[in-house]
Amino acid sequence: MTLEKIERQENAAGKLDAPEKLHRGLSERHIQMIALGGAIGTGLFMGAGKNIAVSGTSILIIYMLVGFFMYMVMRAMGEVLLSRLDYRSFADFVADYLGPKASFFLGWSYWLSWVVTCIADVVVCGGYMQYWFPHMSAWAPALFTLGLLCLFNMLSVKMFGEAEFWFALIKVVTIVALILTGGWMIATGWTSPDGVRASMHHLSDPEVFMPHGIAGFLAGFQIAIFSYTGIELLGTMTAETKDPQRILPKAINALPLRIIIFYMLSMTVIIGVTSWGAISPDVSPFVMLFAKAGLPAAAAVINFVALTSAMSSANSGVYSSTRMLYGLSIEKHAHWQFRILSRTTLIPIRSLLFSCFCMLSGTLLLFLVPNVMTLFTIVSTLAAILVIYSWAMILISYLVYRKKRPDLHAASSFKMPAGIVMTWLSLAFFAFTIVIMLFDPDTLSALCATPLWFIMLFIFWKMKQRKEQQMTTVINSQA
């Protein structure tokens, strides 16, 4: 029996739902807070310590540069997404402008990037739990977190939105409180119990601008890029967003202010209060700031917030990988069972279970690499490479869109600023970030492993084409 016959029978039996039946359960409140949460990832809470340690105060320039080009990606994505309301996600317009092969490679790569990101996030959850329980194995809380988030996403898209809303709200309130507290410490010249005086001099000291030279500066880009992973999550929610033409532009346009507040100001107060030399690459600087200040209770609260931040990012990973796999199935780039929706909640339940199973398998790497920060660096590098590929595909699609559909660009009310010029500059910047990963041993191993993924995708693409040709031959012979 052919695949098409099976699909027709499943549709007739009511087991498959049309893609339009995804429920639009995400309101403006959910989207705005999810956008905030996407701008505050695990890379900020956990990876900022390593970034500051290797890059010094030049980390502020790194976050500003990556944030600027991320905003350009979001503007390009927003313009093309809103040019047609039948686009479910950015994978749809990649297929439209670059063809099914590009859509196949992008969809699966973006799916894997979120699976890998989720693994990194739940691994970090285990690390945060060790703050309270130093002798606890990191794999136990990691697996519990993954199971809990899988359950959340099984219930309804609104439940995902609510969970992400509160996770993000906790992060936002905490970072604002940290900025205000750190600002007060700097303004009053507060001195910690170990004798470090809070001062803006820690930022202006030329010796800590690039303490490890240009190599240290370049090494900071990988974690910075991983920190911004999730901002593009808005581009996977169009099919489940109420009134996307009004909500998405507002969420995207708010990104620059969020980057300034959550990245630039938080890094400024952390370095200003703690000093560069006292920041450990293996501990969250947010937690360490209050611990060194002699406020262990506050440090424990920040550790809890960092834990919810990691859970928030992992929650986004479960959602996004599930929806991308669902979209792949709709486009016949994945098995037909992945498009089956649950009858009551209209969730792509089999896509969810498969994605969570893959995340579970990756989380078990904690048995082989028990050091949380080592595993986090390896996994986050792989996620950063894959998400750079996804961002590049969005930008290339924008260039083709501008060439093929000037009418849609002219009619757009949400045009990308300096569209074509900024697109080429953004692509050049992302190519630069890939090249610099060659010079860091921590990132080189993940970079070298990445081509294996694309070779495997190429093999599966060829197998898929061969199967489709055989099916076409069979159908034509029966006609």
ROPAVEX-686943 format. One record per residue: y, z negated, x of N, C-alpha, C in turn. Coordinates in steps of 0.001 Angstrom, whole numbers, plus 500000, padded with zeros to 6 digits. Atoms other than C-alpha are relative to their C-alpha. Layout:
N
YZXYZXYZX ...
//
This chain:
479
498810500000500850500000500000500000501245500000500889 498805499883499164503420500949501425500936498837499754 499004501075500111506237498506502049500884500192498782 499117499748501138508399500180499413499319499658498681 500725500349501232505694499760496758499955498486499819 500021501467500081505382496072497600501347499472499521 498669500457500393509152495643497302500277500280498529 499780499689501416509216497403493937499237499032499110 500787500941500795506424495150492644500631498613499994 499364501317499928508202492032493887501262499951499144 498801499938500831511438493111492215499648499959498530 500421499977501401509614493811488984499524498629499546 500500501335500341508041490362489125501102498945500031 498872500939499965511465488796489596500005499097501195 500067500857498829510612487417493015501101500299500998 498900499662499111513389489239494815501270500108499189 498710499891500657517021488984493924500862501008500724 499065499078499367519694491578494563500957499213500865 499117500741499105522049490669497395501237499457499325 498803500471500692524917490303494957499797498646499332 500255501240500716523203487258493458500135498749500867 499613501186499253524119484992496346501145499325499254 499035500717500837526145482301494628501315499780500745 498682500230499402529910482196495344500388498544499768 499794501426500208529901478424495684500953499339500970 499097500580499009532364477963498563501450500178499560 498613499966500457535883477079497427500952500035501197 499009499996498917539135477184499428499923498704500806 500131501281499294538687473495500267498872500057501018 501137499881499082535276474229501799500324500930501163 499747498996498976536415477356503677501003499503501030 498985500491499067539499475736505178499417498945500936 500554501051499161537551472728506415498886500531500902 501020499383499158534654474860507678500675500737501154 499247499330498938537217476901509611500494498982501030 499596501065499084538556473658511078498813499529500831 501204500453499307535037472519511933499526501009501022 500404498962499066534285475857513558500853500014501254 499102500042498850537279475374515838499802498739500836 500259501241499264535998471942516928498494499879500160 501439499966499841532514472400518311499485498969500990 500648500899499054530030470511520463500525500229501406 499468499710498675531458472275523503501243499204500311 498801500799499784534698470344523003499629498544500238 500322501423499896533163466897522507499118499697501207 500960500288498934530291467149525010500323500774501267 499812499157498831531170470046527304501334499834500692 498669500128499413534823469135527913499976499173501279 500089500825498795533818466500530486499642500835501215 500386499135498888532061469045532672501098501003500309 498939499017499791534849471565532144501188499420500759 498879500649499307537575469139533209499607499681501443 500464500373498662535474467999536182500029501178500962 500066498835499097535058471526537567501316500764500064 498795499168500060538368473098536475501297499222500162 498783500784499914540836470217536627500929500285498833 499046499789501093544010470582534597500154501473499630 499966498580500368543639474383534666499150500278498767 500798499856501223541230473800531779500898500336498811 499074499707501090544310473968529529500279501498499909 499786498549499983544928477568530600498761500716499486 501258499374500424541241478410530056499868499957498481 500128500124501455541189477062526499501044500853499275 498952499201500624544474478815525721499630501492500035 500387498593499865543215482183527041498870500363499041 501144499710500870539878482035525230500421499912498539 499536500145501378541578480823522061500828501185499539 499178498843500358544080483681522132499133501211499672 500828498818500235541411486369522422499033499793498829 500815500267501190539267484625519820500797500285498726 499149499718501154542178484866517421500084501504499752 499976498540500140542348488614518116498703500512499365 501289499623500608538633488929517288500007499699498505 499973500391501406539187487068514044500915500900499177 499112499102500729542122489276513065499357501376499802 500708498713500135540088492423513772498921499896498933 501070500204500973537159491037511784500564499867498590 499413500209501317539400489949508918500501501286499382 499488498749500547541072493338508560498877500898499494 501084499102500410537805495276508438499199499406498840 500750500642501088536002492730506234500691500175498655 499253499947501255538745492792503625500353501419499579 499736498609500393539009496592503639499061500454498895 500954499702501077535959496659501350499360498700499543 500513501271500517534859493813499085498481499946499924 501459500039500055531203494865499171499387499607501341 500532500503498743530869493722502793499606498533499831 500463501382500081528751490556502848500335499211501257 499693500635498725529381489831506528500423501086500978 499572498999499029530617491522509689498852500912500430 501142499122499693527081492886510220500023501236499116 499940498857500912527703495131507205500946501074500514 499091498954499533530741496844508671499587500556501368 500565499450498763529008497165512058499006501110499666 500944498966500440526248499067510260500742501217499475 499232498918500609528858501132508411500641500902501053 499234499222499027530810502207511502499224500335501273 500740499749498760528302501999514373498556500424499768 501338499526500308525066502829512589498963498900499912 501038501022500223521800501037511743499461499380501286 500513500560498748520691500618515368500906498881500497 499040501029499583523868498713516252499910498783499093 500132501104500949523477496629513096498745499181500279 501266500661499671519863495838514038500180499098501213 499809500774498777520837494703517550500969498839499775 499022501061500250523882492742516348499413498895499135 500519500990500940522141491042513436499020499042500645 500997500857499355519203489791515463500608499187501138 499366500739498895521392488814518443500860498858499469 499183501066500574523782486869516230499110498912499400 500966500986500514520833485207514513499506499116501141 500507500778498867519432484170517904501096499113500589 498915500813499434522865482970519092500167498702499227 499857501220500792523009480512516191498764499113500091 501211500807499780519391479432516625500138499223501306 499838500636498691520139478714520288501114498953499959 498906500956500131523449477032519435499545498741499280 500502501150500757521708474813516909499086499134500864 500856500754499077519124473846519526500866499157500931 499095500738499108521951472885521907500629498816499274 499324501054500756523636470864519165499083498832499684 500894501119500341520601468856518071499519499297501265 500315500639498717519718468259521744501095498998500364 498871500884499722523196466765522166499984498798499063 500135501140500922522594464619519056499098498931500604 500888500939499324519715463054520969500711499268501118 499234500622498923522043462420523901500981498958499485 499053500966500570524620460703521692499282498737499512 500747501172500452521955458423520202499612499097501172 500343500803498823521075457311523737501143499092500428 498871500909499724524554455727523907499689498616499454 500369501279500616523284453012521552498596499554500399 501409500313499684519596453223522460499623500717501300 500169499306498711519430454060526192498557500387500318 501395499733499648515640453982526326499304500907498975 500592499104501014515085456209523286499864501413500560 500183498603499605513643459660523958500920500880499156 499002499181500700516195462337523056499380500882498926 500605499065500946513664464460521146499890499408498595 500204500612501322513205461938518299501225500184499090 498832499755500871516808461942516932500321501482499848 499750498558500101517044465675517689499180500611498871 500862499459501052514081466470515446500389499451498629 499569500583501274515297464071512739501244500712499478 498769499301500398518726465749512709499684501383499449 500350498654500447517194469194512401499343499968498620 500656500116501307514981468098509488500997499675498897 498994500390500991517941466505507688500879501192499616 499141498857500272520106469624508013499253501108499265 500824499030500737517274471858506848499938499614498528 500036500489501382517035469686503729501326500258499295 498669499736500572520825469918503122500129501455499566 499831498581500271520697473699503299499031500518498954 500940499609501051517730473866500920500572499758498605 499567500444501321519649472220498089500898501017499307 499118498983500579522538474649497446501067500342501015 498921499642499088525335476508499193501161499019499846 498944500982500192527731473992497656499703498720500781 500379501177499221525756471171499282500301500216501476 499622499677498621526150472935502640501506499847500174 498545500072499915529876473267501949500501498571499986 499581501400500082530203469596500996499674499256501291 500381500668498754528266468403504060500936500408501125 499131499507498940530358470606506335501431499514499805 498654500504500287533566469487504599500188498596500573 499851501385499552532937465827505338499775499864501494 500177500000498547531574466453508841501306500398500691 498779499486499381534712468457509674501165499032499813 498913500941500262537039465919508052499952498824500974 500155501107499039535627463152510256500513500427501371 499557499515498695536220465295513357501518500112500065 498557499766500011539764466225512379500766498681500055 499312501295500040540839462665511532499878499291501340 500229500699498737539303461322514742500822500596501132 499258499369498907540895463875517062501494499743499839 498579500319500226544314463342515444500277498554500407 499829501404499613543851459574515884499953499845501515 500101500067498543542803460086519504501283500506500656 498763499441499437545865462262520194501150499006499842 498930500968500236548189459679518621499834498769500890 500260501176499163546523456786520460500271500307501466 499775499616498605546491458632523777501474500232500295 498566499795499820550106459666523300500741498696500129 499377501331499915551075456039522710499706499349501354 500367500574498697549173454956525850500834500613501126 499216499319498962550975457575527967501469499590499915 498579500336500187554380456766526475500320498588500470 499751501396499632553993453026527156499522499672501408 500506500255498652552402453428530601498849499031500016 501128500926500153549287451607529456499073500066501214 500878500064498830546998450463532296498623499502499574 501370500355500373543205450329531913499515498836500852 500527501130499216541108447354533132499625500362501434 500341499627498621540057449383536197501214500472500797 498785499770499244543699449879537198500619501374499889 499442498662500161544347453473536055501130499951498975 498836500017500889547838453842534550500129501340499295 499833498769500781548240456388531738501343500625500328 498764499341499591550792458951532832499829501517499947 500020498537499968551688462630532522499894500521501436 500156499598498599551586462673536327498579500490500270 501386499544499823547811463075536028499859501485499678 500041498584500361548537466488534522500824500859500959 499096499220499148551369467578536829499618499963501473 500424500106498605549641466573540076499391501333500460 500522498688499588549114469908541932498592499945500588 501325500106499390545980468573543646498866500097498982 501069499953501007544062468451540351500160501203499067 499876498793500824545233471788538950498753500857500134 501273499316499740542300473618540569499306499258501147 500554500838498930540498470863542503498852500652500763 501111499295499333537545473146543296500338501471500232 499575498643499705539609476277543844499766500958498840 500158498978501028539317479539541959498597500009499422 501385500041500487535526479109541698499860498989498878 500044501010501056535989475928539678500708500456498748 499252499461501146538576477619537477499128500975499205 500837499000500674536208480507536697498782499360499330 501185500659500571533293478132536066500288499375498642 499657500644501267535196476618533147499901500901498786 499956499078501137535062479747530994498743499938499127 501247499957500778531405479478529946499987498944498899 499992501066501010531685476089528195501149500211499015 498868499750500905535099477077526800499624501010498932 500439498995500980533601480146525158499004499389499029 500956500667500891530716478074523812500718499073499029 499247500908500866533283475611522432500537500717498764 499433499239501108534759478368520250498933500682499135 501064499426500821531369479537518978500010499351498620 499958500523501361531461479159515213501275500378499279 498762499576500646535015480335514607499741501232499138 500296498767500744533591483704513494499082499757498803 500876500327501131531390481881510960500615500422498667 499329499549501216534002482769508334499550501411499614 500400498621500259532811486365508692498607500156499449 501324499946500619529354485477507367500000499414498600 499928500727501268530609483700504234500626500798498870 499263499227500991532334486526502372499271500069498669 500772499833501228529511486960499860499909498715499191 500125501272500700529605483249498973501344499272499897 498655500563500064533386482707498982500712500450498735 499182499659501157535513482541495872501324500604500488 498725499350499687538476484954496142500215500164501512 499880499874498539537910485987499822501290500663500463 498782499312499562540998488249499923501189499061500146 498919500986499887543247485222499487499657498911501008 500384501162499209541249482534501292499811500332501478 500307499693498607540078484292504476501245500206500867 498803499867499158543531485398505726500679498661500307 499381501304499772544870481853505278499232499211501061 500828500737499038541946480380507217500147500573501409 499885499360498690542250482929510045501373499752500613 498641500161499475546032482629510386500304498576500458 499778501397499596545760478862510784499365499688501353 500726500272498758543625479217513946500901499637501186 499195500350498819546427479242516577500491498556499998 499533501379500082547851475931515349498850499026500255 501161500876499800544360474407515284499604499948501470 500351499957498584543693475540518844500964499134500806 499006500801499289546935473954520050499748498511499778 500185501420500318546244470669518257498699499468500587 501301500591499695542532470218518833499552500210501444 500405499755498619542146471713522308501084499573500993 498958500248499009545465471610524149500441498529499994 499500501377500049546704468227522915498918498980500335 501066500976499710543325466468523061499681499981501492 500238499975498559542695467644526649501162499341500757 498830500585499349546248466611527584499935498479500001 500022501474500051545858463016526377498787499436500734 501180500500499286542336462663527815500287499912501495 499695499998498568543485463659531307501141499025500298 498866500882499785546776461767530938499629498534500003 500396501408500085545063458494530018498933499652501033 501169500326499183541848458687532029500202500344501468 499811499398498675542961460725535113498799500884500318 501053499020499731540969463670536435498837499395500784 501051500530499135539052461727539085499026499083499297 500865500954500704537614459280536546499150500654498923 500738499318501069536158461931534214498636500451500519 501371499653499608532371462317534430499562501286499306 500484498768500637530763465738533824498824499783499066 501221500244500768527737464100532181500223499182498728 499702500856501152529506462013529506501152500614499219 498894499506500816531744462941526605501293499299500407 498742500644499592535348462341527788500672499264498857 499432500689501154536286461313524249499462498573499926 500615501329500011533835458417524418500487499191501197 499636500698498761534726457569528017501431499491499972 498602500415500044538454457376527278500121498582499453 499899501316500630537993454372524982499137498962500720 500837500941499257535188452832527028500751499478501227 499239500410498823537370452796530167501245499204499613 498828500743500467540253451490528086499652498556499629 500420501346500349538196448354527475499856499801498506 500170500064501457537635449198523811498611500539499632 501355499494500250533826449481523495499726500289498533 500204499740501428533974449272519695500557501368499626 499403498690500258536334452254519582499174501100500637 500848499008499332534124454081522083498760500296499162 501169499799500855531160453528519765500349500835498776 499552499204501143533164454941516854500141501465500405 499829498631499522534090458029518906498647500646500259 501350499462499775530450458440519899499367500414498676 500503499643501333529547458422516197500651501294499516 499295498778500409532205461061515548499472501205500771 500552498908499197530893463170518424498614500387499483 501313499731500589527443462828516861500143500830498728 499793499219501221528739464083513502500527501392500315 499519498684499585530503466914515349498834500902500357 501184499227499638527204468047516821499184500350498758 500723499729501244525567467724513398500705501080499185 499218499000500708528388469764511893499733501394500553 500251498706499377527908472575514399498573500462499733 501389499643500289524139472473513913499839500416498537 500019499638501418524683472574510137500484501434499798 499504498631500048526723475741510597498962500975500546 501028499151499421523947477137512770498862500282499044 501069499812500983521310476584510110500457500960498906 499465499132501064523528478199507468500140501445500478 499660498651499550524662481171509539498757500796500392 501224499283499618521260482065511003499206500396498765 500706499684501243519756481911507515500615501198499302 499332498887500697522384484232505999499896501296500786 500125498782499205522177486665508912498592500581499875 501369499517500169518393486882508602499810500596498610 500011499450501355518806487418504860500632501389499979 499342498704499943521249490243505558499167501035500729 500887499084499279518842491778508075498883500503499098 501064499600500915516153491787505426500515500974498941 499399499096500984518467493422502882500145501405500585 499834498710499333519140496190505425498674500566500512 501344499595499570515371496463506049499847499969501519 500147500225498566515790495277509629499111498792500266 500892501147499884513593492233508966499017500051498830 501050499979501030510541491484506817500591499773498616 499454500065501360511103491871503077499991498583499425 500075501349500567510114488230502417501253499171500324 498822500779499617513268486992504171501165500174499023 498916499858500976515407488252501274499705499259498696 500362500722501228513605486137498659500903498780499833 499119501128500311515998483680497002499261498985499140 500569501023500867514985480368495481500552500188498585 499625499704501386515105480560491678501162499136499505 499013500923500570517297477524491027501308499974500792 498796500162499175519725477363493985500491501310500607 499643498691499437519806481072495016500245499915501509 499974500123498546519202480118498674498903500899500579 501067499208499351517303482551500989499016499065500700 500808501138499569514602479931501324499077500333501166 500935499670498931512159481805503560500735500304501304 499160499824498810514919482847505946500360498642500596 499644501348499562515934479182506101498840499339500738 501154500669499408512424477922506846499615500632501336 500341499325498748511761480567509515501001499642501092 498971500331499007515085479892511275499833498563500497 500182501401499609514464476133511227498755499813500860 501208500075499173510968476646512625500307500433501435 499621499537498653512441478610515564500857498957500707 499180501064499409515018475850516111499133498818500432 500917501091499661512242473264516062499264500296501301 500735499615498791510301475177518711500879499846501231 499090500117498864513366475329520966500353498562500322 499645501405499782514187471651520474498913499275500795 501110500624499272510757470745521851500093500231501504 499749499843498564512071471975525227500414498675500645 499639501313499467513286468379525581498814499316500678 501175500550499323509705467546526577499911500530501428 500077499372498675510027469944529532501237499703500834 498745500279499297513710469311530403500633498772499352 499524501206500697514411465673529459501472499701500205 498573500249499786517943465681530932500822500791498999 499275499363501101520221466416527978501050500982500513 498912499144499539523146467848529970499475501259500678 500590498816499351520917470185532019499544501007498962 500482499099501050519247471615528935501173500554499192 498829499541500750522598471786527120500701501150500730 499328498957499227524112473876529950499239501315499925 500813498778500036521214476348529996500083500662498634 500049499457501357521044476759526229501381500480499557 498651499602500422524824476879525700500442501281500704 499670498753499298525141479624528344499390501194499285 500660498916500731522601481783526522500715500274498680 499276499836501268524437481153523237501342500674500232 498696499403499707527787482051524837499870501494500276 500208498576499691526427485369526172499739500789498724 500341499297501239524977486333522800501195500090499054 498859499956500919528111485420520881501096500906500542 499069499029499424530258487411523336499584501410499595 500505498691500444528043490393522509500380500248498538 499655499858501417528634489766518792501492500268499826 498554499780500090532408489521519279500358501414500450 499725498646499494532373492754521304499637501061498969 500410499043501032530500494572518513501007500039498859 498950500051501026533128493405516011501208500825500454 498837499289499476535888494770518254499759501506500087 500325498567499921534134498104518855499983500608498599 499991499524501386533595498457515097501426500202499508 498598499862500398537327497884514625500592501296500543 499483498760499403538110500760517008499518501226499226 500551498872500762535800503098515083500621500050498603 499341500086501306537274501894511784501398500611500053 498651499442499875540773502752513017499966501519500138 500112498554499795539589506227514033499536500724498749 500607499317501140537523507049510938500733499764498685 499375500334501287539484505299508189501450499566500180 498585500362499898543216505390508939500626499665498654 499489500292501340543757505313505168499816498528499636 500250501421500280542156501860504881500911499113500846 499104500778499141544189500583507834501419500018499438 498644499879500547547406501895506288500178499159498748 499918500752501254546588500178502979499771498502500190 500350501395499762545579496869504611501231499100499958 498929501006500024547715493822503917499763498923501056 500358500992498975546086491922506804499651500732501294 500210499174498805546513494198509834499920499134501260 500089500660498707545479493102513320501255500317500822 498801499742499193548572492673515552499689500888501210 500187499070498867548878495521518126498547500423500106 501434499824500176545436496514516912499219500607501145 500836499307499018544062499093519356500222499431501400 499710500543498672545813497729522457499338498636500191 500577501340499882544738494137521787498478500037499963 501453499881500035541192495260521020499455500337501389 500446499642498657540835496913524433500217498857500986 499759501154499132542405493906526169498957498900499762 501003501017500337540000491579524336498636500376500568 501279499545499444536986493685525337499981499826501514 499922500174498542538159493639528971499862498527500378 500085501435499714538552489853528847498563499501499872 501372500458500178535047489322527482499071500562501072 500780499448498883533599491660530117500222499158501257 499664500868498863535397489529532727499237498676499930 500700501282500129533828486337531344498502500138500279 501418499774499684530348487860531623499806500127501504 500113499781498554530938488933535234500076498679500759 499838501246499244532075485467536349498799499070499853 501217500803500126528826483967535050498987500295501099 500897499644498893527108485738537964500148499051501178 499685500771498807528718483327540430499724498505499855 500322501410500226527585480016538936498491499866499812 501460500130500129523929478971539462499562499513498622 500358500539501314523953477088536139499990501086498921 499908498950501025524888480234534195499242501266500388 500654498771499541523218482905536330498591500147499428 501384499925500494519679482015535185499958500477498552 499958499571501403520583482388531498500455501452499894 499507498626500016522475485607532224498893500977500391 501101499133499560519467487080534033498911500124498940 501041499965501038517171486196531114500429500812498786 499498499324501198519412487867528508499492501431499834 500505498629500189518334491501529235498606500068499397 501354500010500584514773490531528276500066500040498474 499830500010501457516018489875524731500321501400499487 499615498663500455517626493296524440498888501027500231 501176499128499801514554494995525918499009499800498852 500905500292501108512440493251523279500523500599498696 499416499407501203514865494326520531499827501513499994 500159498548499909514694497927521779498565500401499651 501414499708500311510881497841521594499748499864498501 500192500196501445510959496427518045500699501091499192 499287498929500690513538499041517028499175501286500000 500843498809499901511262501832518281498769499875499104 501153500232500872508280500291516468500398500154498533 499505499887501374510357500040513278500211501466499622 499780498586500271511404503686513520498676500745499814 501303499334500094507812504785514108499322499673498663 500604500406501266506620502797511086500671500708498825 499278499322501079509351504296508879499637501483499939 500397498595499973508419507803510005498614500194499408 501351499923500554504771507138509182500013499826498484 499901500223501443505716505793505749500570501230499298 499411498795500581507893508832505087498974501111499908 501048498979499983504992511094506047498997499770498880 500966500342501053502630509233503701500566500289498612 499369499794501308505103509338500803500138501487499707 499852498555500212505772513060501313498671500673499715 501312499404500246502070513807501426499477499682498611 500442500388501337501540511925498133500814500701498907 499107499377500994504452513687496418499480501370499520 
//
